[in-house]
Amino acid sequence: MRILYFINGFDPGGAEHGLLTLLQAGFFSGHELKILAFCRGHGALADEIAAKIGEHNLILTSQSEEPTLRTFVGTFFVMLRLIREWRPDMVALSLKQANLLGRLVAMFAPRLHCVSFEHTTRYRSRRAAGIYGPVLKALSWRVDEIWADCESTLQETQGYFLPRRRRSHIVPLFCADEAFSHKRDYALHTP
């Protein structure tokens, strides 16, 4: 299966580190994977992911640390072209901005299986919730499947989707050694 994984960028956050953990754990083994991002983000995480999947499979629409409106618009066309030329079977949308843009693009690719990967139950600001919430809900008709990093995220984000039968799965974003009772830090190389 060809999978296009779309994420905002590679800042040192849980979803971003979780992607690296999924790659290291072999979650996408046996599939052709390309990762698309608005921007590089802060730190060396983009380089680590490129080393893991091959540089030709990591597509950054901007080398900047932060996405801009210009990169947002440009990424729309990059993603649309990539879907038409590479023809993935599935697109996985990680984080809110990627979900928003990815759902818009998926409207032009009706056969594409669209997965919303949910990582958070709350927005950082009320203004963001007031903007993203209704728009994501309106575009949720295009989502075929929901992945969530834990059961509570899956349950609490149901309000962002119009009622419809969808498959849903819990996809944990970190692996801890059995000796550790819980994950304490999202930094790389720590328990």
N, CA, C and O atoms as a DFTB+ gen file, in Angstrom:
764 C
 N C O
     1  1       0.842      -1.175       0.000
     2  2       0.000       0.000       0.000
     3  2       0.891       1.243       0.000
     4  3       1.917       1.291       0.679
     5  1       0.486       2.220      -0.756
     6  2       1.193       3.507      -0.766
     7  2       0.524       4.446       0.229
     8  3      -0.683       4.679       0.175
     9  1       1.336       4.981       1.139
    10  2       0.818       5.858       2.190
    11  2       1.531       7.202       2.130
    12  3       2.760       7.267       2.111
    13  1       0.748       8.265       2.100
    14  2       1.273       9.623       2.228
    15  2       0.931      10.103       3.631
    16  3      -0.242      10.207       3.988
    17  1       1.957      10.394       4.425
    18  2       1.776      10.870       5.799
    19  2       2.040      12.365       5.773
    20  3       3.131      12.796       5.401
    21  1       1.058      13.156       6.161
    22  2       1.160      14.614       6.094
    23  2       1.139      15.184       7.502
    24  3       0.204      14.945       8.265
    25  1       2.178      15.940       7.841
    26  2       2.343      16.525       9.175
    27  2       2.779      17.979       9.007
    28  3       3.342      18.345       7.975
    29  1       2.521      18.802      10.012
    30  2       2.865      20.230       9.916
    31  2       4.352      20.449       9.676
    32  3       4.741      21.106       8.711
    33  1       5.167      19.906      10.542
    34  2       6.611      20.082      10.499
    35  2       7.227      19.157      11.521
    36  3       6.582      18.217      11.985
    37  1       8.471      19.418      11.874
    38  2       9.185      18.504      12.764
    39  2       9.724      19.220      13.987
    40  3      10.917      19.161      14.284
    41  1       8.830      19.898      14.693
    42  2       9.181      20.489      15.980
    43  2       9.290      19.368      17.010
    44  3       8.772      18.273      16.789
    45  1       9.952      19.628      18.121
    46  2      10.125      18.567      19.124
    47  2       8.878      18.356      19.981
    48  3       8.906      18.604      21.186
    49  1       7.796      17.904      19.373
    50  2       6.557      17.640      20.101
    51  2       6.207      16.169      20.083
    52  3       6.898      15.365      19.458
    53  1       5.139      15.820      20.764
    54  2       4.741      14.425      20.894
    55  2       4.382      13.761      19.580
    56  3       4.820      12.639      19.323
    57  1       3.589      14.428      18.732
    58  2       3.184      13.835      17.456
    59  2       4.384      13.632      16.541
    60  3       4.478      12.621      15.844
    61  1       5.289      14.582      16.545
    62  2       6.461      14.519      15.686
    63  2       7.412      13.408      16.130
    64  3       7.889      12.622      15.311
    65  1       7.681      13.351      17.427
    66  2       8.524      12.272      17.954
    67  2       7.815      10.935      17.796
    68  3       8.448       9.907      17.557
    69  1       6.496      10.962      17.933
    70  2       5.715       9.747      17.758
    71  2       5.857       9.165      16.364
    72  3       5.898       7.946      16.202
    73  1       5.933      10.023      15.355
    74  2       6.141       9.553      13.990
    75  2       7.466       8.807      13.885
    76  3       7.527       7.732      13.290
    77  1       8.519       9.368      14.456
    78  2       9.814       8.686      14.435
    79  2       9.721       7.343      15.153
    80  3      10.279       6.351      14.685
    81  1       9.029       7.306      16.273
    82  2       8.864       6.050      17.013
    83  2       8.110       5.022      16.174
    84  3       8.478       3.848      16.160
    85  1       7.065       5.448      15.478
    86  2       6.330       4.530      14.605
    87  2       7.242       3.966      13.520
    88  3       7.175       2.779      13.201
    89  1       8.091       4.819      12.954
    90  2       9.036       4.357      11.937
    91  2      10.019       3.350      12.527
    92  3      10.279       2.304      11.933
    93  1      10.561       3.673      13.700
    94  2      11.525       2.781      14.347
    95  2      10.892       1.446      14.732
    96  3      11.560       0.412      14.712
    97  1       9.614       1.467      15.081
    98  2       8.917       0.244      15.497
    99  2       8.413      -0.575      14.302
   100  3       7.876      -1.667      14.487
   101  1       8.582      -0.058      13.086
   102  2       8.166      -0.793      11.898
   103  2       6.686      -0.696      11.574
   104  3       6.150      -1.551      10.870
   105  1       6.021       0.333      12.077
   106  2       4.581       0.491      11.857
   107  2       4.218       0.525      10.364
   108  3       3.171       0.013       9.968
   109  1       5.070       1.118       9.552
   110  2       4.796       1.245       8.122
   111  2       5.543       0.207       7.280
   112  3       5.561       0.310       6.053
   113  1       6.152      -0.781       7.917
   114  2       6.892      -1.817       7.189
   115  2       5.979      -2.524       6.196
   116  3       4.816      -2.806       6.486
   117  1       6.527      -2.800       5.031
   118  2       5.752      -3.469       3.996
   119  2       4.921      -2.527       3.150
   120  3       4.193      -2.966       2.259
   121  1       5.024      -1.231       3.421
   122  2       4.280      -0.226       2.660
   123  2       5.256       0.779       2.061
   124  3       6.353       0.981       2.584
   125  1       4.852       1.401       0.971
   126  2       5.609       2.517       0.420
   127  2       5.140       3.767       1.150
   128  3       3.943       4.054       1.188
   129  1       6.076       4.512       1.727
   130  2       5.726       5.668       2.547
   131  2       6.445       6.914       2.060
   132  3       7.649       6.898       1.806
   133  1       5.689       7.988       1.936
   134  2       6.251       9.322       1.727
   135  2       5.687      10.206       2.823
   136  3       4.527      10.072       3.213
   137  1       6.522      11.114       3.317
   138  2       6.100      12.048       4.357
   139  2       6.201      13.456       3.793
   140  3       7.235      13.853       3.254
   141  1       5.116      14.201       3.925
   142  2       5.032      15.581       3.452
   143  2       4.853      16.493       4.652
   144  3       4.077      16.188       5.557
   145  1       5.572      17.617       4.664
   146  2       5.444      18.590       5.752
   147  2       5.474      20.004       5.189
   148  3       6.103      20.274       4.166
   149  1       4.769      20.909       5.891
   150  2       4.782      22.329       5.525
   151  2       6.183      22.915       5.602
   152  3       6.603      23.683       4.736
   153  1       6.903      22.532       6.665
   154  2       8.197      23.158       6.930
   155  2       9.098      22.184       7.683
   156  3       8.651      21.129       8.133
   157  1      10.361      22.549       7.813
   158  2      11.342      21.717       8.504
   159  2      11.084      21.683      10.002
   160  3      11.190      20.627      10.626
   161  1      10.749      22.821      10.581
   162  2      10.575      22.889      12.026
   163  2      11.900      23.127      12.730
   164  3      12.920      23.384      12.090
   165  1      11.873      23.037      14.061
   166  2      13.055      23.287      14.883
   167  2      13.776      21.977      15.180
   168  3      13.133      20.945      15.374
   169  1      15.089      22.011      15.215
   170  2      15.846      20.829      15.618
   171  2      16.179      19.904      14.460
   172  3      16.007      20.251      13.291
   173  1      16.660      18.717      14.812
   174  2      17.186      17.769      13.832
   175  2      16.237      16.613      13.532
   176  3      16.637      15.648      12.880
   177  1      15.006      16.690      13.988
   178  2      14.076      15.578      13.813
   179  2      13.815      15.269      12.338
   180  3      13.705      14.100      11.970
   181  1      13.715      16.285      11.497
   182  2      13.494      16.057      10.060
   183  2      14.636      15.240       9.470
   184  3      14.409      14.354       8.646
   185  1      15.860      15.536       9.890
   186  2      17.016      14.790       9.384
   187  2      16.985      13.335       9.841
   188  3      17.332      12.436       9.075
   189  1      16.574      13.100      11.081
   190  2      16.486      11.729      11.595
   191  2      15.430      10.931      10.841
   192  3      15.636       9.760      10.521
   193  1      14.306      11.567      10.562
   194  2      13.241      10.882       9.826
   195  2      13.676      10.621       8.389
   196  3      13.415       9.544       7.853
   197  1      14.336      11.592       7.756
   198  2      14.836      11.401       6.393
   199  2      15.831      10.244       6.336
   200  3      15.821       9.460       5.386
   201  1      16.685      10.136       7.345
   202  2      17.648       9.032       7.392
   203  2      16.930       7.687       7.519
   204  3      17.398       6.673       7.001
   205  1      15.818       7.689       8.198
   206  2      15.068       6.449       8.425
   207  2      14.306       6.003       7.170
   208  3      14.257       4.808       6.879
   209  1      13.716       6.937       6.429
   210  2      12.872       6.567       5.280
   211  2      13.525       6.829       3.928
   212  3      12.997       6.412       2.896
   213  1      14.660       7.511       3.921
   214  2      15.301       7.909       2.672
   215  2      14.913       9.335       2.328
   216  3      13.735       9.692       2.344
   217  1      15.917      10.147       2.017
   218  2      15.649      11.576       1.766
   219  2      14.632      11.820       0.666
   220  3      13.865      12.781       0.732
   221  1      14.617      10.962      -0.344
   222  2      13.673      11.142      -1.460
   223  2      12.224      10.912      -1.033
   224  3      11.305      11.266      -1.771
   225  1      12.007      10.327       0.139
   226  2      10.650      10.081       0.633
   227  2      10.168      11.129       1.634
   228  3       9.042      11.047       2.124
   229  1      11.013      12.110       1.936
   230  2      10.624      13.217       2.817
   231  2      10.521      14.477       1.967
   232  3      11.502      14.908       1.361
   233  1       9.340      15.057       1.927
   234  2       9.100      16.237       1.103
   235  2       8.754      17.402       2.016
   236  3       7.727      17.391       2.694
   237  1       9.620      18.405       2.025
   238  2       9.393      19.627       2.799
   239  2       9.057      20.729       1.806
   240  3       9.849      21.012       0.907
   241  1       7.900      21.351       1.953
   242  2       7.565      22.421       1.019
   243  2       8.293      23.709       1.362
   244  3       8.322      24.641       0.558
   245  1       8.883      23.769       2.552
   246  2       9.684      24.924       2.952
   247  2      10.775      24.462       3.909
   248  3      10.553      23.571       4.728
   249  1      11.942      25.061       3.805
   250  2      13.040      24.756       4.722
   251  2      12.968      25.604       5.990
   252  3      13.833      25.493       6.858
   253  1      11.950      26.443       6.101
   254  2      11.836      27.333       7.258
   255  2      11.443      26.555       8.510
   256  3      11.023      25.400       8.441
   257  1      11.591      27.216       9.649
   258  2      11.232      26.595      10.921
   259  2       9.741      26.702      11.209
   260  3       9.195      25.873      11.936
   261  1       9.082      27.697      10.660
   262  2       7.655      27.934      10.910
   263  2       6.898      27.975       9.587
   264  3       7.409      28.503       8.600
   265  1       5.680      27.420       9.553
   266  2       4.877      27.537       8.334
   267  2       4.314      28.953       8.197
   268  3       4.069      29.635       9.192
   269  1       4.117      29.373       6.975
   270  2       3.518      30.678       6.696
   271  2       2.278      30.454       5.827
   272  3       2.041      29.346       5.346
   273  1       1.506      31.493       5.636
   274  2       0.341      31.393       4.757
   275  2       0.784      30.994       3.344
   276  3       0.107      30.226       2.661
   277  1       1.914      31.523       2.929
   278  2       2.440      31.199       1.597
   279  2       2.775      29.707       1.480
   280  3       2.454      29.077       0.472
   281  1       3.423      29.139       2.513
   282  2       3.732      27.707       2.448
   283  2       2.456      26.871       2.549
   284  3       2.371      25.795       1.957
   285  1       1.473      27.359       3.291
   286  2       0.193      26.663       3.402
   287  2      -0.445      26.536       2.017
   288  3      -0.870      25.450       1.624
   289  1      -0.509      27.642       1.284
   290  2      -1.099      27.637      -0.059
   291  2      -0.252      26.792      -1.009
   292  3      -0.789      25.994      -1.778
   293  1       1.060      26.964      -0.957
   294  2       1.948      26.180      -1.820
   295  2       1.846      24.688      -1.557
   296  3       1.893      23.881      -2.486
   297  1       1.709      24.325      -0.295
   298  2       1.607      22.916       0.072
   299  2       0.332      22.293      -0.484
   300  3       0.325      21.115      -0.841
   301  1      -0.742      23.068      -0.562
   302  2      -1.980      22.572      -1.165
   303  2      -1.700      22.032      -2.566
   304  3      -2.128      20.930      -2.909
   305  1      -0.981      22.810      -3.371
   306  2      -0.702      22.404      -4.754
   307  2       0.335      21.287      -4.823
   308  3       0.245      20.411      -5.684
   309  1       1.313      21.310      -3.929
   310  2       2.301      20.224      -3.875
   311  2       1.605      18.907      -3.545
   312  3       1.867      17.882      -4.175
   313  1       0.720      18.942      -2.557
   314  2       0.017      17.730      -2.146
   315  2      -0.919      17.235      -3.246
   316  3      -0.989      16.034      -3.509
   317  1      -1.619      18.131      -3.871
   318  2      -2.521      17.761      -4.963
   319  2      -1.738      17.094      -6.096
   320  3      -2.160      16.060      -6.616
   321  1      -0.611      17.675      -6.476
   322  2       0.222      17.104      -7.534
   323  2       0.782      15.741      -7.118
   324  3       0.797      14.801      -7.912
   325  1       1.239      15.643      -5.875
   326  2       1.795      14.387      -5.371
   327  2       0.746      13.271      -5.399
   328  3       1.051      12.137      -5.768
   329  1      -0.474      13.591      -5.012
   330  2      -1.549      12.589      -5.029
   331  2      -1.871      12.170      -6.462
   332  3      -2.111      10.990      -6.717
   333  1      -1.877      13.091      -7.371
   334  2      -2.180      12.753      -8.771
   335  2      -1.052      11.961      -9.421
   336  3      -1.312      11.044     -10.199
   337  1       0.208      12.306      -9.110
   338  2       1.342      11.643      -9.757
   339  2       1.740      10.340      -9.064
   340  3       1.976       9.336      -9.736
   341  1       1.819      10.340      -7.746
   342  2       2.290       9.154      -7.015
   343  2       1.146       8.177      -6.740
   344  3       1.382       6.978      -6.594
   345  1      -0.063       8.666      -6.670
   346  2      -1.279       7.889      -6.451
   347  2      -1.239       7.025      -5.185
   348  3      -1.289       5.798      -5.270
   349  1      -1.149       7.661      -4.020
   350  2      -1.189       6.873      -2.782
   351  2      -2.570       6.249      -2.582
   352  3      -3.577       6.746      -3.086
   353  1      -2.585       5.152      -1.837
   354  2      -3.846       4.505      -1.491
   355  2      -4.474       5.171      -0.274
   356  3      -5.693       5.170      -0.102
   357  1      -3.614       5.738       0.566
   358  2      -4.064       6.323       1.830
   359  2      -3.271       7.590       2.113
   360  3      -2.089       7.693       1.784
   361  1      -3.950       8.552       2.733
   362  2      -3.269       9.721       3.275
   363  2      -3.597       9.766       4.763
   364  3      -4.761       9.677       5.154
   365  1      -2.556       9.906       5.592
   366  2      -2.724      10.049       7.040
   367  2      -2.393      11.489       7.395
   368  3      -1.297      11.965       7.098
   369  1      -3.325      12.185       8.024
   370  2      -3.197      13.610       8.324
   371  2      -2.939      13.784       9.809
   372  3      -3.773      13.419      10.637
   373  1      -1.780      14.346      10.147
   374  2      -1.365      14.461      11.541
   375  2      -1.252      15.925      11.953
   376  3      -0.536      16.695      11.312
   377  1      -1.936      16.306      12.989
   378  2      -2.013      17.657      13.550
   379  2      -3.034      18.496      12.775
   380  3      -3.338      18.207      11.618
   381  1      -3.551      19.523      13.420
   382  2      -4.735      20.228      12.918
   383  2      -4.550      20.921      11.573
   384  3      -5.413      20.803      10.702
   385  1      -3.443      21.641      11.383
   386  2      -3.272      22.340      10.109
   387  2      -3.153      21.350       8.956
   388  3      -3.706      21.578       7.880
   389  1      -2.434      20.251       9.177
   390  2      -2.317      19.217       8.148
   391  2      -3.674      18.568       7.892
   392  3      -3.996      18.238       6.751
   393  1      -4.467      18.383       8.934
   394  2      -5.811      17.829       8.771
   395  2      -6.683      18.753       7.931
   396  3      -7.401      18.302       7.039
   397  1      -6.616      20.032       8.219
   398  2      -7.412      21.007       7.483
   399  2      -7.052      20.996       5.996
   400  3      -7.921      20.829       5.140
   401  1      -5.777      21.173       5.703
   402  2      -5.340      21.230       4.313
   403  2      -5.515      19.881       3.620
   404  3      -5.950      19.825       2.470
   405  1      -5.182      18.803       4.312
   406  2      -5.302      17.472       3.722
   407  2      -6.729      17.108       3.362
   408  3      -6.970      16.483       2.329
   409  1      -7.675      17.492       4.203
   410  2      -9.089      17.222       3.900
   411  2      -9.545      18.021       2.680
   412  3     -10.312      17.521       1.857
   413  1      -9.073      19.262       2.566
   414  2      -9.407      20.069       1.388
   415  2      -8.884      19.404       0.121
   416  3      -9.606      19.292      -0.870
   417  1      -7.632      18.964       0.153
   418  2      -7.042      18.302      -1.014
   419  2      -7.765      16.989      -1.304
   420  3      -8.013      16.663      -2.465
   421  1      -8.104      16.233      -0.257
   422  2      -8.761      14.931      -0.438
   423  2     -10.116      15.053      -1.130
   424  3     -10.605      14.080      -1.705
   425  1     -10.721      16.223      -1.082
   426  2     -11.990      16.424      -1.793
   427  2     -11.801      16.247      -3.301
   428  3     -12.744      15.895      -4.010
   429  1     -10.577      16.493      -3.791
   430  2     -10.283      16.361      -5.217
   431  2      -9.782      14.962      -5.576
   432  3      -9.450      14.696      -6.731
   433  1      -9.729      14.071      -4.586
   434  2      -9.267      12.693      -4.799
   435  2     -10.241      11.743      -4.101
   436  3      -9.916      11.186      -3.052
   437  1     -11.421      11.557      -4.669
   438  2     -12.474      10.808      -3.973
   439  2     -12.146       9.348      -3.674
   440  3     -12.739       8.771      -2.763
   441  1     -11.232       8.740      -4.402
   442  2     -10.887       7.333      -4.143
   443  2      -9.821       7.175      -3.070
   444  3      -9.562       6.059      -2.619
   445  1      -9.214       8.249      -2.666
   446  2      -8.148       8.217      -1.666
   447  2      -8.731       7.955      -0.281
   448  3      -9.662       8.641       0.142
   449  1      -8.191       6.971       0.422
   450  2      -8.624       6.664       1.794
   451  2      -7.983       7.699       2.721
   452  3      -6.758       7.808       2.781
   453  1      -8.796       8.444       3.430
   454  2      -8.323       9.570       4.245
   455  2      -8.418       9.233       5.731
   456  3      -9.488       8.899       6.240
   457  1      -7.269       9.329       6.419
   458  2      -7.178       9.033       7.849
   459  2      -6.839      10.312       8.602
   460  3      -5.893      11.017       8.252
   461  1      -7.607      10.602       9.624
   462  2      -7.297      11.716      10.520
   463  2      -6.605      11.134      11.746
   464  3      -7.180      10.310      12.457
   465  1      -5.374      11.562      11.992
   466  2      -4.614      11.072      13.147
   467  2      -4.716      12.134      14.237
   468  3      -4.114      13.202      14.130
   469  1      -5.482      11.834      15.284
   470  2      -5.763      12.786      16.357
   471  2      -4.759      12.626      17.496
   472  3      -4.506      11.520      17.973
   473  1      -4.190      13.764      17.921
   474  2      -3.165      13.754      18.966
   475  2      -3.535      14.569      20.193
   476  3      -2.944      14.389      21.257
   477  1      -4.498      15.454      20.056
   478  2      -4.820      16.338      21.172
   479  2      -6.327      16.541      21.259
   480  3      -7.031      16.522      20.250
   481  1      -6.804      16.733      22.472
   482  2      -8.242      16.940      22.663
   483  2      -8.593      18.411      22.762
   484  3      -9.756      18.782      22.608
   485  1      -7.601      19.253      23.018
   486  2      -7.853      20.692      23.185
   487  2      -6.880      21.504      22.347
   488  3      -5.746      21.095      22.096
   489  1      -7.350      22.649      21.930
   490  2      -6.491      23.596      21.232
   491  2      -5.791      24.469      22.254
   492  3      -6.272      24.643      23.374
   493  1      -4.648      25.018      21.859
   494  2      -3.894      25.874      22.787
   495  2      -4.632      27.159      23.119
   496  3      -4.499      27.687      24.223
   497  1      -5.399      27.657      22.183
   498  2      -6.131      28.901      22.441
   499  2      -7.598      28.733      22.053
   500  3      -7.937      27.926      21.187
   501  1      -8.452      29.502      22.703
   502  2      -9.882      29.451      22.371
   503  2     -10.139      29.921      20.950
   504  3     -11.028      29.415      20.265
   505  1      -9.348      30.896      20.516
   506  2      -9.515      31.409      19.162
   507  2      -9.274      30.295      18.137
   508  3     -10.006      30.171      17.155
   509  1      -8.240      29.493      18.381
   510  2      -7.959      28.375      17.476
   511  2      -9.115      27.388      17.472
   512  3      -9.509      26.900      16.413
   513  1      -9.662      27.091      18.645
   514  2     -10.798      26.167      18.733
   515  2     -11.996      26.723      17.975
   516  3     -12.722      25.979      17.317
   517  1     -12.198      28.032      18.070
   518  2     -13.316      28.667      17.378
   519  2     -13.180      28.642      15.872
   520  3     -14.180      28.665      15.154
   521  1     -11.956      28.595      15.388
   522  2     -11.714      28.565      13.941
   523  2     -11.612      27.125      13.435
   524  3     -12.365      26.711      12.554
   525  1     -10.676      26.373      14.003
   526  2     -10.426      25.018      13.506
   527  2     -11.592      24.064      13.746
   528  3     -11.938      23.276      12.866
   529  1     -12.191      24.126      14.915
   530  2     -13.253      23.184      15.258
   531  2     -14.357      23.096      14.219
   532  3     -14.598      22.016      13.680
   533  1     -15.043      24.207      13.918
   534  2     -16.133      24.149      12.934
   535  2     -15.666      23.791      11.515
   536  3     -16.368      23.082      10.794
   537  1     -14.489      24.277      11.116
   538  2     -14.002      23.975       9.764
   539  2     -13.654      22.491       9.640
   540  3     -14.013      21.844       8.656
   541  1     -12.953      21.958      10.642
   542  2     -12.617      20.535      10.607
   543  2     -13.873      19.668      10.635
   544  3     -13.945      18.646       9.952
   545  1     -14.844      20.075      11.414
   546  2     -16.095      19.309      11.471
   547  2     -16.798      19.338      10.114
   548  3     -17.298      18.312       9.654
   549  1     -16.838      20.501       9.476
   550  2     -17.477      20.615       8.164
   551  2     -16.771      19.757       7.113
   552  3     -17.417      19.218       6.214
   553  1     -15.453      19.630       7.225
   554  2     -14.686      18.828       6.264
   555  2     -14.578      17.358       6.663
   556  3     -13.989      16.562       5.932
   557  1     -15.134      16.995       7.803
   558  2     -14.970      15.628       8.307
   559  2     -15.684      14.579       7.460
   560  3     -15.405      13.387       7.591
   561  1     -16.593      15.003       6.599
   562  2     -17.244      14.049       5.702
   563  2     -16.217      13.335       4.838
   564  3     -16.472      12.237       4.344
   565  1     -15.052      13.958       4.657
   566  2     -14.003      13.387       3.797
   567  2     -13.103      12.402       4.541
   568  3     -12.263      11.751       3.919
   569  1     -13.261      12.280       5.849
   570  2     -12.429      11.383       6.661
   571  2     -13.067       9.995       6.690
   572  3     -14.233       9.842       7.054
   573  1     -12.286       8.990       6.301
   574  2     -12.764       7.609       6.263
   575  2     -12.417       6.818       7.518
   576  3     -13.081       5.835       7.846
   577  1     -11.375       7.253       8.214
   578  2     -10.870       6.487       9.358
   579  2     -10.213       7.447      10.340
   580  3      -9.662       8.475       9.946
   581  1     -10.276       7.101      11.622
   582  2      -9.654       7.934      12.658
   583  2      -8.635       7.096      13.413
   584  3      -8.933       5.986      13.856
   585  1      -7.436       7.635      13.554
   586  2      -6.425       7.071      14.444
   587  2      -6.287       8.055      15.597
   588  3      -6.416       9.264      15.406
   589  1      -6.031       7.549      16.770
   590  2      -5.797       8.410      17.933
   591  2      -4.658       7.822      18.746
   592  3      -4.439       6.611      18.748
   593  1      -3.932       8.699      19.438
   594  2      -2.779       8.230      20.210
   595  2      -3.172       7.557      21.521
   596  3      -2.345       6.893      22.145
   597  1      -4.431       7.722      21.946
   598  2      -4.916       7.030      23.146
   599  2      -6.448       7.031      23.125
   600  3      -7.068       7.760      22.350
   601  1      -7.038       6.217      23.971
   602  2      -8.498       6.073      24.015
   603  2      -9.198       7.388      24.361
   604  3     -10.218       7.721      23.758
   605  1      -8.657       8.138      25.330
   606  2      -9.319       9.391      25.717
   607  2      -9.306      10.405      24.572
   608  3     -10.281      11.133      24.386
   609  1      -8.221      10.462      23.807
   610  2      -8.180      11.359      22.647
   611  2      -9.238      10.946      21.629
   612  3      -9.939      11.796      21.080
   613  1      -9.353       9.660      21.381
   614  2     -10.352       9.176      20.431
   615  2     -11.760       9.573      20.866
   616  3     -12.553      10.043      20.051
   617  1     -12.069       9.388      22.133
   618  2     -13.406       9.706      22.638
   619  2     -13.682      11.214      22.620
   620  3     -14.751      11.651      22.194
   621  1     -12.714      11.996      23.085
   622  2     -12.937      13.438      23.221
   623  2     -12.928      14.190      21.898
   624  3     -13.461      15.297      21.825
   625  1     -12.341      13.622      20.855
   626  2     -12.318      14.323      19.565
   627  2     -13.504      13.956      18.673
   628  3     -13.613      14.478      17.563
   629  1     -14.380      13.087      19.123
   630  2     -15.544      12.706      18.314
   631  2     -16.411      13.916      17.958
   632  3     -17.086      13.909      16.928
   633  1     -16.399      14.941      18.790
   634  2     -17.172      16.145      18.517
   635  2     -16.690      16.925      17.307
   636  3     -17.404      17.796      16.810
   637  1     -15.483      16.623      16.822
   638  2     -14.952      17.304      15.640
   639  2     -15.323      16.589      14.338
   640  3     -14.841      16.956      13.267
   641  1     -16.175      15.575      14.434
   642  2     -16.557      14.802      13.254
   643  2     -18.073      14.753      13.121
   644  3     -18.788      14.578      14.108
   645  1     -18.554      14.908      11.895
   646  2     -19.971      14.714      11.621
   647  2     -20.294      13.235      11.818
   648  3     -19.442      12.382      11.571
   649  1     -21.505      12.922      12.258
   650  2     -21.858      11.515      12.472
   651  2     -21.747      10.708      11.174
   652  3     -22.314      11.073      10.144
   653  1     -21.010       9.619      11.253
   654  2     -20.817       8.733      10.109
   655  2     -20.071       7.503      10.604
   656  3     -19.275       7.599      11.539
   657  1     -20.314       6.368      10.001
   658  2     -19.558       5.168      10.380
   659  2     -18.137       5.295       9.851
   660  3     -17.918       5.492       8.656
   661  1     -17.184       5.180      10.758
   662  2     -15.768       5.226      10.396
   663  2     -15.038       4.180      11.217
   664  3     -15.414       3.892      12.353
   665  1     -14.006       3.620      10.642
   666  2     -13.135       2.763      11.441
   667  2     -12.296       3.663      12.328
   668  3     -11.963       4.787      11.953
   669  1     -11.957       3.167      13.498
   670  2     -11.067       3.928      14.380
   671  2     -10.101       2.964      15.056
   672  3     -10.430       1.810      15.331
   673  1      -8.893       3.475      15.316
   674  2      -7.835       2.662      15.907
   675  2      -7.028       3.502      16.881
   676  3      -6.854       4.705      16.685
   677  1      -6.542       2.862      17.923
   678  2      -5.593       3.491      18.834
   679  2      -4.198       3.139      18.329
   680  3      -3.864       1.964      18.175
   681  1      -3.384       4.168      18.070
   682  2      -2.017       3.983      17.594
   683  2      -1.099       4.688      18.588
   684  3      -0.871       5.891      18.464
   685  1      -0.568       3.959      19.574
   686  2       0.310       4.603      20.569
   687  2       1.553       5.192      19.900
   688  3       2.124       4.593      18.988
   689  1       1.958       6.360      20.361
   690  2       3.074       7.065      19.735
   691  2       4.409       6.890      20.435
   692  3       5.385       7.543      20.065
   693  1       4.473       6.049      21.408
   694  2       5.777       5.806      22.017
   695  2       5.841       4.387      22.526
   696  3       4.823       3.758      22.813
   697  1       7.058       3.899      22.631
   698  2       7.316       2.571      23.174
   699  2       8.246       2.757      24.359
   700  3       9.219       3.507      24.282
   701  1       7.951       2.090      25.430
   702  2       8.797       2.188      26.618
   703  2       9.286       0.796      26.990
   704  3       8.581      -0.195      26.796
   705  1      10.470       0.734      27.515
   706  2      11.024      -0.513      28.004
   707  2      10.100      -1.067      29.078
   708  3       9.496      -0.302      29.830
   709  1       9.984      -2.383      29.157
   710  2       9.099      -3.000      30.141
   711  2       9.444      -2.606      31.569
   712  3       8.575      -2.629      32.440
   713  1      10.701      -2.244      31.825
   714  2      11.126      -1.894      33.181
   715  2      10.517      -0.576      33.653
   716  3      10.488      -0.305      34.854
   717  1      10.030       0.247      32.720
   718  2       9.469       1.538      33.085
   719  2       7.957       1.430      33.186
   720  3       7.300       0.888      32.297
   721  1       7.417       1.948      34.269
   722  2       5.975       1.847      34.475
   723  2       5.192       2.839      33.620
   724  3       4.016       2.616      33.336
   725  1       5.833       3.931      33.209
   726  2       5.151       4.904      32.356
   727  2       6.173       5.771      31.636
   728  3       7.324       5.888      32.056
   729  1       5.732       6.364      30.562
   730  2       6.571       7.278      29.789
   731  2       6.581       8.614      30.503
   732  3       5.525       9.157      30.828
   733  1       7.778       9.153      30.750
   734  2       7.880      10.402      31.501
   735  2       8.328      11.578      30.650
   736  3       8.189      12.726      31.072
   737  1       8.856      11.324      29.478
   738  2       9.470      12.395      28.710
   739  2       9.327      12.088      27.222
   740  3       9.525      10.947      26.805
   741  1       8.986      13.093      26.418
   742  2       8.872      12.890      24.979
   743  2      10.186      13.139      24.249
   744  3      10.242      12.997      23.027
   745  1      11.231      13.501      24.959
   746  2      12.515      13.730      24.309
   747  2      13.021      12.425      23.716
   748  3      12.721      11.344      24.222
   749  1      13.786      12.534      22.646
   750  2      14.342      11.340      22.028
   751  2      15.320      10.647      22.963
   752  3      16.002      11.289      23.762
   753  1      15.376       9.335      22.852
   754  2      16.345       8.499      23.568
   755  2      16.173       8.522      25.076
   756  3      17.135       8.288      25.807
   757  1      14.984       8.794      25.550
   758  2      14.734       8.729      26.991
   759  2      13.570       7.781      27.236
   760  3      12.748       7.574      26.343
   761  1      13.486       7.207      28.420
   762  2      12.368       6.298      28.711
   763  2      11.052       7.045      28.831
   764  3      10.013       6.431      29.074
